[in-house]
Amino acid sequence: MLKDSRNGYGLVSIAIHWVSAVLILFLFGLGIYMTGLSYYDDWYHKGPELHVSLGLVVLLIMLVRVIWRLVNPLPVDLSNQKIQNLTARLVKFGFYAFIFIVLISGYLVTTAEGQPASMFNLIKFPVLAQLNSQNVDIAGVLHEYVAWGIIILVVLHTAGALMHHFVMRDRTLVRMLRPAKKTDFL
């Protein structure tokens, strides 16, 4: 099933989730790697170009993700514990907020010199605002620290999924691994 249902996630949501996860983790690792490069390293220019291009891919995926979430039903919570459901919602909201903050701050740093952000030299994202040097520095620090915040959320999210699967033995993790069928029961 492509679409989400009250019983679980469809193939589109699952694909968006896992592609986003892989790209975001790769971008974080690449960002850490780039901080250790010297001017004479081969990846000194290649790394940032790839980082920006993949960041723009994540931006497009996140826009699709938000639209997809608005037009699809949200699967019902499997837990009867309100605090657990609230925590899950807060982590999801944190992901959305942090990811968009990192994407926007990265875009602002990239376009600070008045040049558009390029996605693999195929699509140019225009300069919407230019920051002065002080604000570029602030955007860069925000980009780094909020990226670390995403990693903290990844750890919490993963721990929660594993707890649901191995301790609580419910379908929370399974719902993000395979699409729901009309015959799936809550």
Backbone bond lengths (Angstrom), bond angles and torsions (degrees), N, CA, C in turn:
res aa  C-N    CA-C-N  psi(-1)  N-CA   C-N-CA  omega(-1)  CA-C   N-CA-C  phi
1 M - - - 1.439 - - 1.534 108.70 -
2 L 1.315 116.96 132.71 1.463 121.60 -178.73 1.524 112.49 -80.16
3 K 1.327 116.84 -42.47 1.464 121.41 -174.62 1.529 110.89 -87.77
4 D 1.331 114.35 158.64 1.461 120.50 174.48 1.524 109.02 -74.98
5 S 1.317 114.46 157.98 1.459 120.21 175.31 1.518 107.81 -136.89
6 R 1.298 117.04 177.40 1.464 120.18 177.00 1.532 110.68 -65.91
7 N 1.329 117.17 -20.81 1.470 121.77 -178.74 1.520 113.90 -85.60
8 G 1.325 117.39 -25.13 1.459 118.99 -176.80 1.510 112.59 176.54
9 Y 1.314 114.43 -173.38 1.463 121.64 -177.03 1.517 110.86 -90.98
10 G 1.326 115.59 147.27 1.450 121.79 176.20 1.522 110.40 -89.46
11 L 1.302 114.91 175.88 1.461 121.72 -176.79 1.535 112.55 -59.95
12 V 1.323 117.93 -36.28 1.467 120.41 -179.15 1.528 110.39 -64.75
13 S 1.326 117.51 -48.26 1.472 120.63 179.12 1.518 111.73 -62.62
14 I 1.309 116.59 -40.19 1.469 120.62 179.60 1.528 109.92 -64.47
15 A 1.325 116.85 -45.39 1.470 120.37 179.70 1.534 110.40 -62.93
16 I 1.328 117.11 -44.92 1.464 120.27 179.00 1.528 109.81 -60.19
17 H 1.321 117.67 -44.16 1.466 122.31 -179.20 1.526 111.32 -58.30
18 W 1.334 116.73 -52.64 1.467 120.15 -173.69 1.523 112.54 -74.88
19 V 1.318 118.25 -37.04 1.469 119.80 176.87 1.526 109.24 -64.90
20 S 1.337 116.91 -43.45 1.470 120.98 176.94 1.520 110.73 -59.63
21 A 1.324 116.22 -46.36 1.467 120.61 -177.61 1.528 110.98 -59.72
22 V 1.314 116.51 -48.30 1.467 120.55 -179.09 1.532 110.62 -63.06
23 L 1.326 116.93 -45.97 1.465 120.15 -179.50 1.526 111.89 -63.54
24 I 1.315 117.09 -43.33 1.465 120.51 -178.08 1.524 110.45 -65.84
25 L 1.318 117.91 -43.48 1.467 120.09 177.72 1.532 111.03 -64.57
26 F 1.333 116.79 -40.16 1.466 120.08 177.20 1.529 110.60 -63.50
27 L 1.339 116.35 -44.75 1.464 120.02 179.40 1.524 111.61 -61.52
28 F 1.320 117.03 -38.97 1.463 120.16 177.85 1.529 110.10 -63.17
29 G 1.324 116.27 -47.89 1.462 120.15 178.84 1.521 112.22 -61.38
30 L 1.336 116.29 -41.86 1.461 120.22 178.04 1.520 110.76 -64.53
31 G 1.329 116.60 -40.03 1.461 120.26 177.96 1.518 111.75 -61.23
32 I 1.329 117.12 -43.58 1.464 121.45 177.54 1.530 109.76 -63.41
33 Y 1.328 116.18 -44.46 1.460 121.24 179.70 1.530 110.99 -59.98
34 M 1.328 116.86 -42.36 1.468 120.54 -176.47 1.522 112.47 -65.05
35 T 1.319 117.49 -28.98 1.471 119.14 -178.19 1.523 111.64 -66.59
36 G 1.323 117.82 -19.47 1.458 120.90 -179.87 1.513 114.50 -97.23
37 L 1.322 117.47 3.79 1.462 120.46 -177.14 1.523 111.47 -83.18
38 S 1.319 114.71 145.10 1.466 119.32 172.70 1.527 107.85 -100.09
39 Y 1.313 116.40 167.50 1.462 122.10 -177.29 1.529 112.00 -55.82
40 Y 1.317 117.90 -29.63 1.465 121.74 -175.02 1.522 113.87 -90.53
41 D 1.326 117.68 -2.47 1.460 120.29 175.60 1.525 109.86 -71.36
42 D 1.345 116.19 143.87 1.466 120.99 178.36 1.529 111.88 -57.43
43 W 1.318 116.51 -36.96 1.460 121.07 -174.83 1.526 113.24 -86.13
44 Y 1.320 118.06 3.88 1.469 120.63 -179.27 1.539 110.93 -59.49
45 H 1.327 117.84 -35.70 1.468 121.73 177.59 1.524 111.58 -103.46
46 K 1.337 117.02 -34.37 1.462 120.30 -179.49 1.534 111.39 -66.03
47 G 1.319 116.57 -41.59 1.464 121.40 -177.77 1.519 112.58 -58.98
48 P 1.336 118.23 -53.22 1.466 119.29 179.11 1.536 113.38 -61.11
49 E 1.338 116.97 -37.79 1.467 119.39 178.59 1.529 110.63 -62.65
50 L 1.332 116.76 -44.13 1.458 120.53 177.98 1.526 110.51 -66.67
51 H 1.321 116.99 -41.45 1.459 122.13 179.86 1.533 110.57 -59.54
52 V 1.322 116.97 -46.55 1.468 121.34 179.30 1.523 110.31 -65.12
53 S 1.323 117.29 -46.34 1.471 120.69 -178.38 1.522 111.47 -60.32
54 L 1.321 116.93 -47.72 1.464 119.80 179.87 1.525 111.48 -69.29
55 G 1.325 117.31 -32.71 1.462 120.36 174.54 1.522 111.10 -61.45
56 L 1.316 117.10 -39.84 1.467 120.93 177.62 1.526 111.06 -68.76
57 V 1.326 117.14 -34.39 1.473 120.32 174.16 1.532 109.09 -62.10
58 V 1.331 116.68 -44.68 1.470 120.25 178.64 1.530 110.09 -61.77
59 L 1.332 117.06 -39.55 1.465 119.77 177.63 1.526 110.87 -58.30
60 L 1.312 117.10 -46.99 1.467 120.56 179.50 1.525 110.91 -63.82
61 I 1.329 116.96 -41.94 1.468 120.48 178.23 1.526 110.27 -62.43
62 M 1.326 116.87 -41.25 1.467 120.08 -179.48 1.531 111.35 -66.19
63 L 1.311 117.41 -36.34 1.465 119.46 176.30 1.528 110.48 -64.99
64 V 1.334 116.62 -42.96 1.469 120.94 175.46 1.532 109.49 -62.13
65 R 1.327 116.64 -41.60 1.470 121.59 -179.37 1.528 111.26 -59.92
66 V 1.327 117.63 -44.59 1.467 121.01 -179.97 1.530 110.31 -64.43
67 I 1.326 116.82 -45.24 1.469 120.24 178.74 1.525 109.95 -62.65
68 W 1.334 116.82 -44.42 1.463 121.04 179.87 1.530 110.73 -60.52
69 R 1.326 116.72 -40.53 1.465 120.80 179.86 1.524 110.91 -65.03
70 L 1.335 116.77 -35.73 1.469 120.77 -178.68 1.524 112.68 -70.58
71 V 1.335 117.93 -28.88 1.472 120.32 -175.87 1.523 113.54 -102.79
72 N 1.330 117.26 2.30 1.467 120.50 179.76 1.519 109.93 -120.28
73 P 1.323 116.86 147.98 1.467 118.55 176.39 1.524 110.32 -68.27
74 L 1.305 116.12 147.75 1.456 121.30 176.35 1.520 107.83 -86.54
75 P 1.331 118.62 127.86 1.460 119.32 177.56 1.537 110.76 -57.93
76 V 1.314 115.07 146.93 1.465 119.85 -178.96 1.525 110.22 -68.51
77 D 1.322 115.16 152.41 1.461 120.90 176.27 1.528 108.85 -67.36
78 L 1.318 115.91 142.04 1.456 120.13 178.56 1.521 111.74 -90.38
79 S 1.308 116.73 -17.69 1.455 120.89 -178.48 1.526 110.38 -94.92
80 N 1.318 116.40 146.66 1.457 121.68 174.72 1.520 111.39 -91.95
81 Q 1.323 116.90 -4.01 1.463 121.07 -177.99 1.522 109.68 -87.90
82 K 1.329 115.68 117.32 1.463 120.72 -176.46 1.522 112.37 -62.86
83 I 1.327 117.36 -38.87 1.469 120.17 -178.37 1.527 110.92 -65.23
84 Q 1.320 115.83 -36.28 1.470 120.52 178.55 1.535 110.37 -67.30
85 N 1.314 116.66 -43.09 1.466 120.88 178.99 1.527 110.92 -66.58
86 L 1.329 116.85 -39.34 1.461 121.10 177.58 1.525 110.70 -64.27
87 T 1.328 116.37 -42.82 1.470 120.47 178.42 1.526 110.56 -60.86
88 A 1.316 117.19 -43.53 1.470 120.99 178.86 1.524 110.59 -61.61
89 R 1.325 117.36 -42.51 1.468 120.54 178.91 1.527 111.43 -65.16
90 L 1.333 116.31 -40.42 1.466 120.02 179.00 1.523 111.49 -63.92
91 V 1.328 116.89 -40.77 1.467 120.22 178.05 1.533 109.92 -64.64
92 K 1.326 117.23 -43.41 1.471 120.10 177.69 1.520 111.23 -62.16
93 F 1.336 116.72 -44.89 1.464 120.22 177.54 1.530 110.00 -61.78
94 G 1.327 116.62 -40.93 1.465 121.01 177.42 1.517 111.68 -59.60
95 F 1.333 116.05 -42.87 1.468 119.67 176.85 1.528 110.80 -57.86
96 Y 1.316 116.47 -52.93 1.463 119.83 -179.40 1.525 110.75 -56.57
97 A 1.336 116.83 -50.53 1.466 120.79 -177.31 1.523 111.09 -61.75
98 F 1.325 117.19 -49.78 1.465 120.75 -177.60 1.520 111.79 -64.21
99 I 1.326 117.14 -42.11 1.465 119.87 -179.06 1.528 110.04 -63.34
100 F 1.330 117.40 -44.35 1.463 118.79 179.10 1.525 111.42 -66.97
101 I 1.329 118.38 -36.59 1.469 120.49 176.96 1.525 110.22 -62.58
102 V 1.326 117.19 -44.31 1.468 120.80 179.22 1.523 110.28 -64.95
103 L 1.314 117.53 -41.91 1.466 120.39 -179.86 1.523 111.38 -65.12
104 I 1.315 117.32 -45.14 1.462 120.55 -178.48 1.526 110.93 -68.07
105 S 1.326 117.18 -44.04 1.467 119.11 179.50 1.527 110.73 -65.07
106 G 1.324 117.84 -38.69 1.466 120.92 176.38 1.518 111.80 -63.40
107 Y 1.326 115.85 -41.63 1.468 120.45 176.97 1.529 110.23 -61.24
108 L 1.332 117.09 -43.87 1.470 120.73 -178.58 1.525 111.64 -65.34
109 V 1.320 117.20 -37.94 1.469 120.33 176.94 1.527 109.55 -66.93
110 T 1.329 116.54 -43.37 1.464 121.81 -177.55 1.529 112.23 -63.55
111 T 1.312 116.70 -39.01 1.475 120.33 -175.89 1.527 112.54 -95.96
112 A 1.316 118.00 11.08 1.469 121.96 -175.19 1.530 112.90 -61.54
113 E 1.304 117.59 -29.50 1.466 120.06 -178.45 1.527 112.46 -90.44
114 G 1.324 116.46 9.14 1.458 120.33 177.00 1.508 115.32 88.94
115 Q 1.329 117.31 3.83 1.465 121.61 178.51 1.525 109.33 -97.00
116 P 1.335 117.97 141.26 1.466 119.61 178.90 1.524 111.23 -65.82
117 A 1.319 115.56 155.53 1.463 121.14 174.86 1.525 107.37 -81.50
118 S 1.318 116.14 134.21 1.460 121.00 -174.79 1.524 110.69 -111.72
119 M 1.323 114.42 133.13 1.460 120.41 174.93 1.522 108.03 -103.01
120 F 1.335 115.15 99.39 1.466 123.33 179.78 1.530 112.43 54.99
121 N 1.316 117.44 30.51 1.469 123.31 -177.95 1.524 112.74 57.11
122 L 1.330 116.62 22.11 1.465 121.44 178.56 1.520 111.95 -106.23
123 I 1.320 115.70 -41.67 1.462 121.74 -178.56 1.519 107.76 -126.60
124 K 1.314 116.10 132.16 1.459 121.66 177.01 1.533 108.57 -104.57
125 F 1.327 116.11 128.02 1.454 122.13 175.75 1.526 106.95 -97.36
126 P 1.324 117.62 118.32 1.464 120.31 -171.88 1.532 112.70 -65.96
127 V 1.311 114.22 159.12 1.462 121.56 175.63 1.525 107.65 -75.52
128 L 1.317 116.85 118.28 1.459 120.59 179.39 1.521 112.04 -98.40
129 A 1.329 115.90 -26.29 1.470 120.65 178.69 1.517 107.69 -155.62
130 Q 1.314 115.38 140.79 1.462 120.18 176.07 1.515 108.68 -110.60
131 L 1.307 115.76 132.10 1.453 121.43 179.88 1.523 110.26 -99.27
132 N 1.325 115.90 150.11 1.464 118.79 172.51 1.532 107.97 -76.47
133 S 1.321 117.62 173.01 1.468 121.28 -173.06 1.528 112.03 -61.17
134 Q 1.330 117.84 -37.48 1.468 120.14 179.48 1.534 110.84 -65.07
135 N 1.325 116.63 -43.81 1.459 120.15 -179.79 1.527 112.39 -71.17
136 V 1.332 117.02 -30.45 1.464 119.98 174.52 1.528 109.43 -63.85
137 D 1.315 116.52 -41.68 1.465 120.54 177.31 1.521 110.97 -61.55
138 I 1.322 116.81 -42.77 1.468 120.90 178.24 1.528 110.12 -62.89
139 A 1.330 117.10 -43.67 1.467 121.21 178.67 1.531 110.43 -62.43
140 G 1.328 117.11 -38.26 1.464 120.72 178.65 1.516 112.48 -65.73
141 V 1.324 116.18 -42.66 1.477 120.41 177.85 1.524 109.74 -65.31
142 L 1.325 116.78 -43.87 1.466 121.27 177.75 1.527 110.25 -59.27
143 H 1.322 115.94 -43.94 1.466 121.97 179.23 1.532 110.36 -56.69
144 E 1.314 116.50 -46.22 1.462 120.88 -177.96 1.531 112.14 -68.55
145 Y 1.317 117.09 -50.98 1.467 119.90 -175.05 1.526 112.87 -68.00
146 V 1.314 117.16 -38.66 1.461 119.18 178.58 1.528 110.28 -70.87
147 A 1.336 117.68 -31.13 1.476 120.26 173.92 1.533 109.84 -61.02
148 W 1.336 116.66 -41.26 1.468 119.59 175.27 1.526 110.46 -63.70
149 G 1.327 117.07 -35.35 1.464 120.87 175.93 1.514 111.66 -61.76
150 I 1.334 116.62 -38.20 1.472 120.42 176.58 1.518 109.73 -61.27
151 I 1.328 117.29 -42.28 1.460 120.60 -179.51 1.527 110.57 -63.60
152 I 1.321 117.36 -39.34 1.470 120.21 176.03 1.526 109.90 -61.57
153 L 1.334 116.83 -43.04 1.468 119.71 177.19 1.525 111.83 -64.47
154 V 1.328 117.50 -36.59 1.468 120.77 176.91 1.534 110.08 -59.88
155 V 1.327 116.31 -43.79 1.465 120.05 179.29 1.529 110.13 -62.82
156 L 1.332 117.54 -45.95 1.473 121.00 178.81 1.526 111.06 -62.78
157 H 1.319 116.53 -44.26 1.458 122.64 -179.20 1.538 110.92 -62.30
158 T 1.315 115.62 -45.27 1.465 120.55 179.07 1.523 111.10 -65.18
159 A 1.326 116.79 -43.71 1.472 120.57 178.44 1.526 110.21 -61.24
160 G 1.328 116.67 -42.10 1.461 120.24 178.70 1.519 111.72 -63.58
161 A 1.325 116.82 -43.88 1.470 120.40 179.71 1.523 110.93 -62.72
162 L 1.333 116.26 -42.85 1.475 119.59 179.28 1.525 111.66 -68.14
163 M 1.330 117.26 -36.95 1.463 120.56 176.79 1.534 110.29 -62.45
164 H 1.331 115.60 -44.70 1.464 118.98 178.45 1.525 111.04 -60.81
165 H 1.319 116.24 -40.19 1.461 119.84 -175.36 1.531 112.74 -74.66
166 F 1.344 116.46 -47.49 1.459 119.41 -171.72 1.527 114.13 -95.66
167 V 1.324 118.32 -28.09 1.463 120.09 -178.21 1.529 110.54 -98.43
168 M 1.307 116.52 -53.23 1.462 120.47 -177.28 1.527 112.41 -82.86
169 R 1.324 115.60 -20.36 1.463 123.00 177.58 1.533 113.40 54.47
170 D 1.346 114.50 44.98 1.460 118.19 174.93 1.536 109.48 -107.50
171 R 1.306 116.90 -175.13 1.464 121.99 -173.19 1.530 113.89 -92.95
172 T 1.314 118.55 12.77 1.464 120.70 -176.10 1.527 111.89 -55.47
173 L 1.315 117.73 -52.22 1.471 121.04 -179.13 1.527 110.89 -68.73
174 V 1.301 116.65 -42.43 1.467 121.04 -178.18 1.523 110.95 -60.42
175 R 1.343 117.09 -34.16 1.469 120.05 179.93 1.524 111.90 -63.37
176 M 1.345 117.88 -23.00 1.471 120.15 179.16 1.531 111.46 -99.48
177 L 1.313 116.56 3.20 1.467 120.60 178.45 1.526 112.78 -106.05
178 R 1.307 115.86 -29.75 1.469 118.72 178.63 1.515 109.55 -140.87
179 P 1.349 115.98 144.82 1.470 119.54 -178.03 1.527 112.30 -63.59
180 A 1.311 114.97 147.06 1.465 121.24 177.15 1.523 109.22 -70.08
181 K 1.310 114.31 145.10 1.466 120.69 173.22 1.513 107.43 -110.12
182 K 1.275 115.67 158.87 1.466 119.18 179.63 1.523 111.04 -61.72
183 T 1.312 116.86 -21.84 1.464 119.98 -178.48 1.516 113.25 -88.24
184 D 1.357 117.98 -6.81 1.466 120.38 177.99 1.513 110.07 -65.50
185 F 1.300 115.23 134.84 1.456 120.56 179.02 1.508 109.51 -106.07
186 L 1.320 117.16 153.83 1.456 122.73 179.03 1.476 112.46 -72.56
